[in-house]
Amino acid sequence: MERWQNRVACVTGASSGIGAAIAKDLVNAGLIVVGLARRTERMEEICGSLPQNLQSRLHGVKCDVTSEQSVNEAFDWIEQHLGGVDVLINNAGTHVSGQLLTMETSALQQTMQTNVMGMVYCTRRAFVSMQKRNIGDGHVVLINSILGHTIFQRSPGLVSHLNMYPVTKYGVTALAEILRQEFWDLETKIKITSLSPGVVDTDIVPDNFRHLPKLKAEDISAGVMYILATPPHVQVHELIIKPLGEPF
């Protein structure tokens, strides 16, 4: 991680769960971290939980990734105050329980806008920031899901409530490959990684998944640290992390 010392990392959805764990680990690894979140009061709490000498290295910036204007304002702040972004962790995501055929279409649109377009908006701005400063080793990480690779059968007697979530995560899998090809076509050395966890013990997990073996948010953050620590010539394109005993 030596080459990332005092470089700037941006983490979306940083106010809880996986995003909060990643933000704290990046600060502890020597990076300056900007946590984008709608709940800036939670970012203040996370900052206060860090050792006092590290608290100035975590910045909470209000941002709704579903809004391109909000994303642009957040990245404008980063460029104005910190120079730009070297690492982007696209973590923000949502899931609304219900069935695709019967639930409100506004909830379906919200899932698509958060889980896919939010990543697109942030990656485009991070790319511009990296190119503007001619950095040669930027890294973009997409927090995906096992549901971006397989849609498992529901248990007998249970109603499926996954609706748009796997659709968006399959989209993230495709997005990672599209970005890999475009970074190469544009003759950059920016890395792209899709990190796909199995069930993680966070607020987003549906109630009917609570009985399953689960990972901790810190397990996913450890995966991010591994990805960033790889040598410049190594690109981890896809990393799948499952809890031991996961049945699918």
C-alpha positions as CSV (number, residue, x, y, z in Angstrom):
1,M,0.0,0.0,0.0
2,E,3.0,2.3,0.1
3,R,2.3,3.9,-3.3
4,W,-1.1,5.1,-2.0
5,Q,0.3,7.0,1.0
6,N,-1.3,10.4,1.2
7,R,-3.3,9.8,-2.0
8,V,-7.0,10.6,-2.2
9,A,-9.7,7.9,-2.1
10,C,-13.4,8.4,-2.5
11,V,-15.9,6.0,-1.0
12,T,-19.6,6.1,-1.9
13,G,-22.2,5.0,0.6
14,A,-19.6,5.5,3.4
15,S,-22.0,6.2,6.3
16,S,-22.6,2.6,7.3
17,G,-21.8,-1.1,6.6
18,I,-19.2,-2.0,4.0
19,G,-18.6,1.6,3.0
20,A,-17.8,2.7,6.6
21,A,-15.5,-0.2,7.1
22,I,-13.6,0.6,3.8
23,A,-13.3,4.3,4.7
24,K,-11.8,3.5,8.1
25,D,-9.4,0.9,6.7
26,L,-8.2,3.3,4.0
27,V,-7.5,6.0,6.5
28,N,-5.6,3.6,8.7
29,A,-3.6,2.5,5.6
30,G,-2.4,6.1,5.1
31,L,-4.8,7.5,2.5
32,I,-6.9,10.7,2.7
33,V,-10.5,9.6,2.4
34,V,-13.6,11.3,1.2
35,G,-16.8,9.5,2.3
36,L,-19.8,10.4,0.1
37,A,-23.1,9.9,1.9
38,R,-26.6,11.3,2.3
39,R,-26.2,11.1,6.1
40,T,-23.3,13.4,6.9
41,E,-24.1,13.1,10.6
42,R,-23.1,9.4,10.4
43,M,-19.8,10.4,8.7
44,E,-19.1,12.7,11.7
45,E,-19.7,9.8,14.1
46,I,-17.3,7.5,12.0
47,C,-14.7,10.2,12.0
48,G,-15.0,10.6,15.8
49,S,-14.4,6.9,16.2
50,L,-10.9,7.1,14.6
51,P,-7.8,7.9,16.6
52,Q,-7.5,11.6,17.0
53,N,-4.4,11.9,14.9
54,L,-6.3,10.4,11.9
55,Q,-9.6,12.2,12.1
56,S,-8.5,15.0,9.8
57,R,-7.8,12.5,7.1
58,L,-11.5,11.5,6.7
59,H,-13.9,14.0,5.1
60,G,-17.6,13.5,4.9
61,V,-19.3,15.1,1.9
62,K,-23.0,15.0,1.4
63,C,-23.9,13.3,-1.9
64,D,-26.9,11.5,-3.4
65,V,-25.3,9.2,-6.1
66,T,-28.7,9.0,-7.9
67,S,-28.3,12.7,-8.9
68,E,-25.7,13.6,-11.4
69,Q,-25.8,17.2,-10.2
70,S,-25.1,16.0,-6.6
71,V,-22.2,13.8,-7.7
72,N,-20.7,16.7,-9.7
73,E,-21.0,19.0,-6.7
74,A,-19.3,16.4,-4.5
75,F,-16.4,15.9,-6.9
76,D,-16.0,19.6,-7.5
77,W,-15.5,19.8,-3.7
78,I,-12.9,17.1,-3.8
79,E,-11.0,18.8,-6.6
80,Q,-11.2,22.2,-4.9
81,H,-10.0,21.1,-1.5
82,L,-7.9,17.9,-2.1
83,G,-6.8,18.2,-5.8
84,G,-8.6,15.2,-7.2
85,V,-9.3,11.4,-6.8
86,D,-6.8,8.6,-7.1
87,V,-9.0,5.7,-5.9
88,L,-12.7,5.3,-6.2
89,I,-14.7,2.7,-4.3
90,N,-18.2,2.6,-5.8
91,N,-20.0,1.0,-2.8
92,A,-23.4,2.8,-2.6
93,G,-26.3,0.5,-3.2
94,T,-29.9,-0.2,-2.3
95,H,-32.5,-2.9,-2.3
96,V,-36.2,-2.5,-1.7
97,S,-38.1,-5.7,-0.9
98,G,-41.0,-6.6,-3.1
99,Q,-41.9,-8.3,-6.4
100,L,-41.0,-6.7,-9.7
101,L,-44.5,-7.4,-11.1
102,T,-46.5,-5.8,-8.3
103,M,-44.3,-3.1,-6.5
104,E,-44.2,0.6,-7.3
105,T,-42.1,1.3,-10.4
106,S,-40.5,4.3,-8.6
107,A,-38.8,1.8,-6.2
108,L,-37.5,-0.2,-9.2
109,Q,-36.2,3.0,-10.8
110,Q,-34.5,4.0,-7.5
111,T,-32.6,0.7,-7.4
112,M,-31.4,1.0,-11.0
113,Q,-30.4,4.7,-10.5
114,T,-28.5,3.9,-7.3
115,N,-26.8,0.6,-8.1
116,V,-25.9,1.3,-11.7
117,M,-26.1,5.0,-12.7
118,G,-24.6,6.1,-9.4
119,M,-21.5,4.1,-10.3
120,V,-21.5,5.5,-13.8
121,Y,-21.7,9.1,-12.6
122,C,-19.0,8.7,-10.0
123,T,-16.6,6.7,-12.3
124,R,-16.9,9.3,-15.1
125,R,-15.9,12.1,-12.7
126,A,-13.1,10.1,-11.1
127,F,-11.8,9.3,-14.6
128,V,-11.8,13.0,-15.6
129,S,-9.9,13.8,-12.3
130,M,-7.3,11.1,-12.9
131,Q,-6.8,12.1,-16.5
132,K,-6.5,15.8,-15.7
133,R,-3.6,15.2,-13.4
134,N,-2.0,12.5,-15.6
135,I,-1.8,10.0,-12.8
136,G,-0.7,6.6,-14.1
137,D,-2.0,4.2,-11.4
138,G,-5.6,5.1,-10.5
139,H,-8.0,2.3,-9.4
140,V,-11.8,2.0,-9.5
141,V,-13.5,-0.7,-7.4
142,L,-17.1,-1.7,-8.0
143,I,-18.8,-3.3,-5.0
144,N,-20.9,-5.9,-6.8
145,S,-22.7,-9.0,-5.4
146,I,-22.8,-12.8,-5.8
147,L,-26.2,-11.9,-7.3
148,G,-24.3,-10.3,-10.2
149,H,-23.2,-13.8,-11.3
150,T,-26.0,-16.2,-10.3
151,I,-29.7,-15.9,-9.3
152,F,-30.4,-18.6,-6.8
153,Q,-33.7,-20.3,-6.3
154,R,-35.8,-19.2,-3.3
155,S,-36.5,-21.6,-0.5
156,P,-39.7,-23.6,-0.8
157,G,-42.7,-21.6,0.7
158,L,-40.9,-18.3,0.4
159,V,-41.8,-15.5,-2.0
160,S,-38.9,-14.0,-4.0
161,H,-38.3,-10.4,-3.1
162,L,-35.1,-9.8,-5.1
163,N,-36.8,-7.9,-8.0
164,M,-34.4,-5.4,-9.6
165,Y,-31.4,-6.1,-7.4
166,P,-29.9,-9.0,-9.4
167,V,-30.7,-7.1,-12.6
168,T,-28.6,-4.2,-11.4
169,K,-25.8,-6.4,-10.2
170,Y,-25.5,-8.3,-13.5
171,G,-25.2,-4.8,-14.9
172,V,-22.3,-4.0,-12.6
173,T,-20.5,-7.2,-13.8
174,A,-20.9,-6.0,-17.4
175,L,-19.9,-2.4,-16.4
176,A,-16.6,-3.7,-15.0
177,E,-15.7,-5.3,-18.4
178,I,-16.9,-2.2,-20.4
179,L,-14.7,0.0,-18.2
180,R,-11.7,-2.3,-18.5
181,Q,-11.9,-2.1,-22.3
182,E,-12.4,1.6,-22.3
183,F,-9.5,2.3,-19.9
184,W,-7.4,0.2,-22.2
185,D,-8.7,1.9,-25.4
186,L,-7.9,5.3,-24.0
187,E,-4.3,4.1,-23.2
188,T,-4.6,4.6,-19.4
189,K,-3.2,2.3,-16.7
190,I,-6.3,2.8,-14.5
191,K,-7.3,-0.5,-13.0
192,I,-10.9,-1.7,-12.6
193,T,-12.1,-4.4,-10.1
194,S,-15.5,-5.9,-9.5
195,L,-15.7,-7.2,-5.9
196,S,-18.7,-9.6,-5.4
197,P,-19.6,-10.5,-1.8
198,G,-22.0,-13.2,-0.7
199,V,-24.4,-12.4,2.1
200,V,-22.9,-9.7,4.3
201,D,-24.3,-8.7,7.7
202,T,-25.6,-5.2,6.9
203,D,-28.9,-3.3,6.9
204,I,-29.5,-4.1,3.3
205,V,-29.9,-7.9,3.9
206,P,-33.5,-9.1,3.5
207,D,-35.1,-10.7,6.6
208,N,-35.4,-14.1,4.9
209,F,-31.6,-14.1,4.4
210,R,-30.8,-13.5,8.1
211,H,-30.5,-17.2,8.9
212,L,-27.8,-17.8,6.3
213,P,-24.0,-17.7,7.0
214,K,-22.8,-14.2,6.7
215,L,-19.7,-12.2,6.1
216,K,-18.8,-9.1,8.1
217,A,-18.3,-5.7,6.5
218,E,-14.7,-5.8,7.6
219,D,-14.2,-9.0,5.4
220,I,-15.1,-7.1,2.3
221,S,-12.9,-4.1,3.3
222,A,-10.0,-6.6,3.7
223,G,-10.7,-7.7,0.1
224,V,-10.4,-4.1,-1.1
225,M,-7.1,-3.6,0.8
226,Y,-5.8,-6.7,-1.0
227,I,-6.9,-5.4,-4.4
228,L,-5.3,-2.1,-3.9
229,A,-2.0,-3.7,-2.7
230,T,-1.4,-5.6,-5.9
231,P,1.6,-4.6,-8.0
232,P,1.1,-2.1,-10.9
233,H,1.2,-4.9,-13.5
234,V,-1.5,-7.0,-11.7
235,Q,-5.2,-6.3,-12.2
236,V,-7.8,-8.3,-10.1
237,H,-10.7,-8.1,-12.5
238,E,-13.2,-10.0,-10.4
239,L,-13.0,-11.1,-6.7
240,I,-15.8,-13.2,-5.2
241,I,-15.9,-13.5,-1.4
242,K,-18.3,-16.0,0.1
243,P,-19.0,-16.9,3.8
244,L,-18.1,-20.5,4.6
245,G,-21.2,-22.7,4.2
246,E,-23.1,-20.4,1.9
247,P,-25.7,-22.7,0.2
248,F,-25.6,-21.2,-3.3
